[in-house]
Amino acid sequence: EAQVTQNPRYLITVTGKKLTVTCSQNMNHEYMSWYRQDPGLGLRQIYYSMNVEVTDKGDVPEGYKVSRKEKRNFPLILESPSPNQTSLYFCASSSPMSGANVLTFGAGSRLTVL
Amino acid sequence: GQNIDQPTEMTATEGAIVQINCTYQTSGFNGLFWYQQHAGEAPTFLSYNVLDGLEEKGRFSSFLSRSKGYSYLLLKELQMKDSASYLCAADTGAGSYQLTFGKGTKLSVIP
């Protein structure tokens, strides 16, 4: 089944404790992206990647890092999480070959930073 | 900058028709997406408009006017399962497949 898999789905952590949210897709998509979704603010892009070793900042990159060493994986790293990073995070992928940039989203990762 | 506006909430009756509007002002524009998101779930693709006009897909239709920076999603024969948030998103292009999302419209379908 074609899908985007995120882990963990739920996480409660404390300020300053480094964490990584993994994202993997099995559709051979070139493009991958991370979004955060907050009440009243909608989906905001954190980082995106056009292909392996190519990443760029989205609208709200502060406090986050990403890497794209393999085509299928695009982990989101919070080096020193803070409470304002408490949010629902979505990873998404798509392929330009399919025409429009139709994103396939993962199920989401709900992160709470205490 | 990028600005996308859509109503925060709407309520409609089962079996009725509802229109969710979206206006956009973006520095670049390739097309307009609509996504559906049920509470606690991931967004799923509904439609994509590149050219002006109406695109129909079953009970759902989407309209785009590029000159007016305006789109709407039309849902017919509403069902309870249509209760969800509907996200308007502009493909702002520039060769980077950038999507800017509106804040979403929460639709409640009542009996």
Interface residues (C-beta under 8 A of the other chain):
Chain A: Y31 Y35 G40 L41 G42 L43 R44 Q45 Y48 M50 D56 D59 F90 S94 P96 A100 N101 V102 L103 T104 F105 G106 A107 G108
Chain B: G31 F33 Y35 G40 E41 A42 P43 T44 F45 Y48 V50 L87 A89 D91 S96 Y97 Q98 L99 T100 F101 G102 K103 G104
